[in-house]
Amino acid sequence: MKYGKYFDQQKVEFPEEWQTHFIDYDALKTFLKAHMVDANVHLATAFPRAHDFPWKPESADAPAFDELLSQRLALVGKQTPEFVRMLDAEVDKFNTFFVTVKDKIKSNIAHALDSERRPEISECEMALRDLLLLERFVFLNFNAIAKALKKHDKWSGLQIREPYLMRTSHLSFVISTSLLHLKPELMARLTSLHSETNEDLGPLDLPATPTDIANATAALKSMAVGSDSADSTRVTTPSSEDLKNMVLGAQYASQKLGPLVGLLHETQTVMISLRGPHGTDIIGGVFSCLANHHCHVVDFSLSRLHHDVTFGVLVHLHNRDVDLFSDLAKTAQEWDGTLSFDVQDAKLKASKLVDAMQYALDEAPYAGRVKYMATIVNENGLSPEFLSEWLNLLLSKKISVEQMRRLDSHTSLMCVEFRLSVPNTLSPEEMQSELIALSTRYHTDVALQLDNVFRRQKRLVVFDMDSTLIQQEVIDEIARATGIEEQVAAITESAMLGEIDFKESLTRRVALLKGTPVEALEEVKRRLTFTDGAHYLCRALKNAGFKLAVISGGFLPLAKYVRSELGLDYAFANQLRVTPDGKYLTGETIGPIVDATRKAELLEVVAQAEGIASDQIVAVGDGANDLLMLGKASLGIAFNAKPRVQLQAGARINQKSLANILYLMGYSESDTSELQI
């Protein structure tokens, strides 16, 4: 709903004699539309997006740039003062009526509170109605003033809203507080009158427990806080019995005064933003203003670019506290800041608000969304070309970026974490082929995960060994050491072509090792090369309290060596049978072969032994026999994997270093540096 329509709808709730004293918002808006659009000196927004400013006029009729600017400055110099005079007249009209009504209401309340007489209940009710109406009258009109100024600033390119609002801080509708302090006394008088009549109210919905009484006390006191007006009435702290009567009076009012009494506690939702070079001063200045006006802070957000900060805060503001805005304008002036605010009346915004999360300033304000975290990694640096195409992909899917956080500390940008608001009709699987294609074109990895508590609370990481923790395939290294490399390679090729399965290929390759001295395994250990970042990754995870395991389709002596070198907790692999004297391999294995199914089973065994849920498991591998294991983990990472594995895995890393896994787990480089104890 447009604000003008909303404003007109609210006006009809007021007495007819009040109608002509509202700010004429439509007239102000009409003037701005008619006179300001062609006077806008903010040229970047004054013309259509595709407009180009040529170095020289392209036709004889087109003005030169300096002429264009001169024309617009002349127009805005004429029209802005005219608008200000028009707005001043509207504000004076509204303020004069406020003073008249205020004096009348104040007299009526004083008469109702006269201790020398007993007023009628209807007399007190009417006085309270008028007081609440006047508060809402002030806020609606002040909001109309602020909205009109906002439109002026947008359409003219001049910024006059803040100084204009500072001017209004001297007017009666802003500085008058005497009526506010009569409100609790009027409520107490209504309670007293009800008690004297002994009228049966029937069942009451509001409880009167000690806690409720305490809350009522705070609420009633808050009505009388902050005045230094000479004509205000001081409210003394009531006794316990009086407090009970006040609670009863509030209940009474809610039943007897109907919906109108909701104005007694009505608040507006206000989004405030202050941007400038003095970070802590700006934050402190905003909170000082909010404290002075007893606002309720709902949420806040802070972003920093070196010295410049933008501090946003969402608050609930009582109808009476319109002078908050002039105080904020003064704070912005004091700290060289730029102030913006938007009053979001609950009735105006009701159609857009879904649940409690509506108030989270760092979230996209859309319903039907799921939160994901996307981690973007490229060891050679993230190019603007990739980032542009990545953002265009998000736009095409109607995905909103809520937060961006750099995770690396390199000289060039290497890793960024995006928190995304994704339509719940879109699944990651639908995007997978596009993400893989984008990643392949730019050699940049994109890992998409649900953003929930388990993403940040992993406890177990399970690794494949060959071509994952180490760069080699151990069966090939053993074959090379014993001179049977060609025969082993032929069996491996047959397995890759799908002619034989993993178990058959392993059995055949192990059979070729018959008679190999056990010492050959020691030679292989010396030749093993750990993958870049393996030590860094495992040290960080261990110091962070993780349990680590290697589950390999290779051989146990080498898996145990890797476990020892990296400080892992578990090692599982195929056990080679040796001759009775322990000197030679027999060409056979002992126990179940560690194939794809066995890997997945062993992952579950470790998790159960450690009491770790599947949502807290990370698995890393590169081969087809790792897919079941990757699927069992909540985060399955294909590390420099075969194409088939990359297509089926939940996440992919095609970088040199295993340490990049830490980024996918939400750790920044500064975090992991601290974990290198």
N, C-alpha and C positions, 0 to 999 in steps of 0.2 A: 504494500500500500504506500502510495506517495505521501510525503509528510503533509502537503497542503490538504489533501482529502482527510487525513487523520485529524489534523488540527480542526477542520470544520466539524467533523463528527463529535469531537470533544466539546466544542463550544455549545452545542445544543443541550448539554447536560446542566448548563448554568441558567440562572434566572434570566428572563427576557431582557430586563433592564440592564444586565451586564453585557449583552451581546455587542453593542456598539462600542464598547470600551476595550475590546481585544485589539491586539496588534493586527493591522490589515496585512497579513502575510501574502495574500494573493496579489494585492496591489504592488507590494514591494517586489515580488517575483516577476510580475508583468513588466515593471519598469526595467528591471535588470535584463530581462530577455530582449526588450525592445531597444535598449540603449548601450548595453555593455558588450554584447557579443562582438561587435565590430570595433570595440575600443580596447580589446584585450592586448596588453603590452607584453604578456608572457607568450611570445611568438611561437615557441615550440609546441604549445597546446592550443594556440588560437586558430591554427589551420589544420586541415585533414592530415591524417598520419602520413599519407603518401606525398604530401606537398614538398616541393623542393625549392630552396631559396637560391636562385641563380646568382652568379657573380655580377652580372649586368642584366637589366630588364630585357625580357625576350620579345617584347613588343612595345610599340610607341605608347600604348595606353597603360602599360604596367608601370607602377611607380618604382623608382630606385629604392634600395633598402633604407637609406637614410630618410627618404620622403615617407615611406611606409611607417617607419618608426615615429617620425614627427607627427604624422596624421593621427596615429593612435594615441600618442602622448597628449595631443591636444584634446582628443575626444574624451579620454579618461580623466584629464584634468578638468573638464567641464562636467562630465556626468557623475563622477564620484562625489564631489561636493553636493550636487543636487540630490543624489541618493542619501547622503548623510543627513541633509536637511529634512528629507522626507521621513527617514527613520527616526530622527530626533523628535519630529512632530508626533509620530506614533508612540514613541516611548513616553513623551510628556503626557499624552492623552491617557495612556495606561497607568502611569505613575500617579497622576492627579486623581483618577478614579480610585486607585488603591488607597490613597491617603484618606479619601472621603469614606470609603467602606470600612477601612481599618478603624477610624475614629468611632464610627457608628457601632461596629462590633465590639470594640473595647468598652464602650459605654454600656452596651447590653450585657456583657459579661460581668462588668463591675456591679451592675444592678442585680444580676442573678446571684452574685457572691456577697451581696450586702448582708452583713451579720445581723442587722436590725430588722430584717424581714424574712419571711419564708416564701421563696419563689415557687412557682408551679414547675413540675417536672418538664412539661412541654416548653417552658421558657428556657430552661437550661439546655434542653435538647436542641432547640432552635439556635441558641447561641453557639453550641458546638458545631452544628451543621454549617453555619455561616463561616466559622473560623476555618474549618477543614476545606470548605469551598474556596476561601480566599487563598489558602496555601497552594491549592492546585491551580488556581487562576494565575498566581505569580509564576509558578514553574512553567506552565504552558506558554505563557507570554515570553518569559525569558528564553525558553527554548526556541520560540519563533524568531526572536531577535538574533540568537546565535546562528540559526539555520540561514536566515537572510544574509547575515554577514559572511557566512561560509560561501554562499553562492556568489556574493559580490567578489570575494577574493579569488574564487575560481574563474569567474568570467571576466574580471578586469585585469588580473595579474598583479594587483596591489594587495598588500597584507595589512588590513586595518582592523581585523577582528579583535586581536588582543588589546590594542590601545583603546578601542571603543568599549570593550567590556570593562576595562579599568575605569573608564568614565562612569559607567553605570554603578560602580561600587559606591558612589556618593549619593545615589538616589534613595528615596524612602523605602521602596519595595525591597531593596537589598539590605539596608542597615536597620530596618525596623524589627526589633526582637521582643517588644513588650508583650505582644499577644501570645508568643510561644510559652511564656512563663505562667500564663493564666490557664493554660490547657489542663495541667494536672490538678489544679485547684477546682476547675469546673468538673472534672471527672469525679473527684472526691465528693463534691457537693451533690452530684447525681446519685452517688452511692448512698450518701446520708439520707437523701430524700426517699430513695427506694426502701431503705431500712425502716423509715418512719411509717411508710404506707403498708409494710408487711405484705406486699403484693407477691403472689405465688408465680415464680418464673418458670416452674416446671424443671425438668432435668437440664443441667448446664453441661456443655461440652468441655469447658476449660477446667482442668483440675486445679486445686488450690493446695498442693503439697508445699513443703518448705522450699523446695527448689523452684517451683513455679512462682512462689511469693518473692523469692530473691530475684528471679528474672524480671518479674513485674516491677520490682523496685528499681532495678537498673533501667528498664525501659521508661518508667515514669520520670526518673531523675534525668534521663537523657533529654527529655523534653525541655528541661529547664537549665541546660548547661550552656555556658559560653556567653552570657550576656553581661555587658557592663552599662546597659542603658539606664538612664536615671529614672525612667518611669516604669521599670520592670518590677514585678512583684516577686519577692524572695520566697522560695519554697523550702520549708524546714523538713528535716528528715522525719518521716512518719514513724509512729510506734508500730509494734508487731500487729496489734489489733487493727490499726489503721491500714496496714498493708493488706490484711485479709479483706478489708472493706474495699480497698482499691481493686484487688483482683476481682471481687464480686462485682464491683462497679464496671470493670471492663467487660465482664461477662454480660452484665445487664445491658450495657451499651450495644454490644454486638447483636443482641436479640432485639432490642427496642429501636435502635437507629437504622437497622437494616444494612444494605450494602454500603451506604455512605460512610459508615464508621471504618471501612477498610482504608479510607484516606488517612486515618489516624496513624497507621503504620506503613503507608504507601511509600515505596522507594522507587527511584529511577536507576537504571543501569547505565553507567557512564564509562566510556572507554577513553582514557587519557594517554597521550603520548607526548613526551618531552625529549627533544634531541639537541645535543650540544657538546661542547668540548670539555666540560667539567663533570666527569662521571659521577663520582661520589656526591658532589655538591648537588647535582641535579636530582639524584635519587633521594637524598636527604631532604631537599626542598619540596619535592612532591609529597613525601610522607609527612612532612611538617604540615603542609596544607590539609592533607587528609585527616591528620590528628586534630587539627584545630576545628574541623567541621564534623568530627565524629562519624566519618564514613566507614563503611564495612568493606575491607579489601577482599575481593573475590579471587583474583589471580593477577599475576604480573609476568612480564617478560623483559629480558635485557639482552641487547646485542652491543658489541663493541668493535670499532675499527680504529685501532691505536687510541688516540685521545678522545675521539668522538664516540659517544654512546647514544643509543636510543632506548629509553626506558618507557615501557608501556604498562599501564595498570588498569584493571577493571574493578570498579567499585559500585557499591549500592549507596545512593545518596537520598536523603530525605527531601521531600518537596521544599522544605523551608530553607535549605542551605544553598541558595543560588549564588551567594557571594563567594563560594568556592572558586568559581571560574575566574573572577577578577583577581583573587589571590594567586591562582596558578599563573595568570598572565604576568603578574608582578614578579613571581619566581623565575619565569622564563626570561624576563628582561634582566633580572639580577645576574643570571648565570649565562647570558648570551645564548639562550636556548630558543628553539622553535617549538611552539606549543600547538597541538591539535587535540581536539576532543570531539566525541560524538555521543550525544544523549540517546540512549536506546530505550525508549519507553516500553514497558513490558507489554502493553496492549498493542503497540505498533509492531513489535517484533515477534509476537506470539506465534505466528505461523512458521517462523524460521527456527524456533527453539525446540529441541527434541528431548534432551535429558540433561542431567547435571553437567555433562561434559561440554555443554554449550559455552561454559565460562572459561575454558582453557584457551588462553591467548595464543599459545604456540601450536594450535591445531586448526586445520582447515574447517570452516563452519558449515560442513555439509553432513547430511544424514546418510545412513546406509553405507558406511565406510569401514574398511578394515585397515589397520596400521601394519605397515611393513617397513623393514630396514633394508636398504640397498647399500652394499659396500662396493665401491669402485676402486680397482687397484691396477696400476701400471708402474712397474719399477723404473721405466724410462721417462715417466712423467705423463700426466693427463693433458692431452692436447685440447685446445679450444674447439677444434673440429669435432672431436669425440663428444665433448660436453654439450656442444650445440645439438648434435644428433640425438644424444641421450635425452636431453630435455624435450626435444621435439617428439620423441617417442612417447614420453610421459604425457605430453599435451594431447597427443592423438588418442590416448587411452583414458583421458579425463582424470589422470592421476595428479594429485596436488603434492607439491613439496612443502613439508612443514618445518623441517630443520635440516641444516647442513653442518657437518662437523669435520674438520680436517683431522686425520689421525696420524699422519706421518710428520716428521720434523726435518725433512730433507730440504735442500736448497730449491728444488722445483717440486711442484705439487704432485704427489704420488698416490695418495689414498684419501678418499672422501666418503663419509657416511651420510646417506640421505634417509631421513625419516619421511615416509610416503603415506598419504591418505588415498587408498585404492578403493574404487567402487566395489561393493561386495558381489557384484555380478561378474567380476573379472578374476580369474584364477591365474596364479603364476604359470601354470602349465600352458595356458593360452599364449603367454608371452615368451615362452622358452625359446622357440625357434628364432624369433626376432632378436632376443637377447644374445643368443649364441652367434647369430650372424653379425650383430653389431660388435660383439667382443672380438670376433675373428678379424673383422676389417681393421680394427684399431689395436689389436693385440692388448686389449684391456679387459680385465675380468669384471663381471657384474654378478654379485651374489645377492639373492633376494631371500629374506627370511621374515617370518612373522615376528612382529615386535611385541614380545610378551616377556614376562618375568623369566621364563626358562632360557630365552636367548642370552640372558646375562648371567645365568646361574648354572652353567655347565660344570660337571664334576669329573667326567671320565673322557679321555681321548684315546682312541684305539687306532693304531697305524698298521698298514701293510709294511713290509720291509723292502723287498726288491723294487728298485726304481722309485721308491718313496722315501724311506729314511736313508737308504743308501742308493748310490747312482747305478750300481750294477745289478745283474741277475746272478745270484750265487751259483746256480747250476752251470751257467756259462763260464763262470770263473773257475769252478772246479774242473770243468771239461778242458779249459785252456791249460790248466796246471798239469793235467794228465794226458794231454795230447789227443783227446777224443772230441774236439770242438766241432768238427764237421758233422759227425754222426748225431750229436746232440742237437745241432742246429736244424738238421733235417726233420727230426721228430718235432721240434718246436714249430717249424713251418707247417707240418701236417696238422698240428693241433690248432694253429691260427686259421687254417683253411676250413676247420670244422670237420675234418676227416676222422679225428679221434677226440675223445673228451679229455678233461684235465687229468683225471685219475689214470687213464691209460697212458697218456703222454708222460706223466710223472713216473709210472712204473717202468716204462721203457727206458727213460733217461737214467733212472737210478740203477737199472740193471747194467748199464754200460759202465758204471762206476765199480763193478766187482773187481776186487784185487787192488783198488786204489789205497795207498798208504794213508792212515789217519792223519799223519803229519801234513798231508796236502791241505787239510782244512786250516791248519795254522798258517800256512803260506797264503791261503785265500784271505784269512783275517787281516794279514798285514797289507794286502792289496785293496781292501775295501775302502771306498771313498764315500764319506757321509755327504748327503745332500746339503747344499748351502742352507744355513739357517737352522739345521736340525738341532744342534747343541743349544743355540740361543732359544729356540722354541721350547724345547723340553725343560731347560733350566727355568724359564719364566713360568711354565705351567706347574712344575713341581713346587716352586716357591709360592705360587698362588694357591697351593693345596689340592691340585688335581691328582687323580690316579691315572697312570699311563701304562699302556700295554702295546706290545707288538704281536700281531697274529699273522704268521707268514706261511705261504705255501712252500717255502724253502726248507732249510734244515736247522734243527734245534741248536747245534753247537754255535752256529753263526748268529742265530737269533739271540742266544744268551750273551754272546759277545756284544751285540748291539745294545741289548738291555743294560749291560754293565757300563758301556761307554756313555750312554745317554741318561743313565739314572732312572730307567723305567721300573715299573713295579711288577710287570708280568711279561713273560715271553712264551709264545706257543708256536710250534712249527713241527714239521715231520721229523721223526726220530730215525736215524740211519742205524741199521744193524751192523755190528762189527764182529770179527772173528773172535773165538774164545780168548785168544791172547791179547785182544784189544788193539792189534796193529793194523788191520786191514778192514776195508768196507766189504760187505758180502753182496752188495747189489740189491739189498732189500730194505724195506722200512718196517718199523715196529708200530703197532697201534693204528688207529684210524688215520687215513690220509686227510690232511688239512686242505680241503677243497673249499669251494664257495659256501656250501651248506655248513661245513664244519666251522668256517670262520664266523658265520653269523651266530652259530650256537655258542662258540667260545666268547663272543662279545656279550651275549646274554648271561653266561656263567660268571664273567667278571663283574658285570653290573649287579647281579643278584648277590654275589659274595660281598660287595661293597655297599649294598643297600642303595643303589643309584637308579633313579627312574630313567626310562628311555628318553624322556624329554631333556635329560641332562647329559646326553652322550654325543660326542663328536667322533666320526670315523673318517679316515683318510686312506685313499688307495688309488691305484692307477689302472688295474686290470679288470677284465670281465669277471674274474673269480672274486673280486671285491664288491660287486654290485649288491649282493644280498646283505653283506655287512654294512655297506653304506645306507642301504634302505632301512636297516634296523635302528640307525642313529637318527636323532632329530636334526642333526646337521651332518650330512654326508658330502664329503668334499672329494671331487675327482682332481687329483694333483698331476698335472702334465699327462693326462690320461689318454687312452685310446679314444677315437671318435665315438664309438658306441657307448663307452662309459660316460663320456661327457654329456651325451644326449639324455642318459637316464639318471644321472646323479642330480642331487638337489642343488649343488653348488660346484663351481669350477675355479681352479687356480692354475693358470698357465704362465707362471713367473718362475724365476730361478730359485727363489728362496722359500723354504718352508715357513719362515717366520711370518710370511704374509697371512698365514692362518690366524694369527693373533688379531689381525684387523677384523676378520670375519666374526670373531668372538667379542668384538666391541672394545678391544684394548687399543689405546693410542700408543705411539712409539715412546712417549714419555712414561706411560704406565709400565711398559715392558722393560724399559731401562731400569726402573726402580726394582724390578723383579730379578735382575741379574746379580743376585747377592753372591 
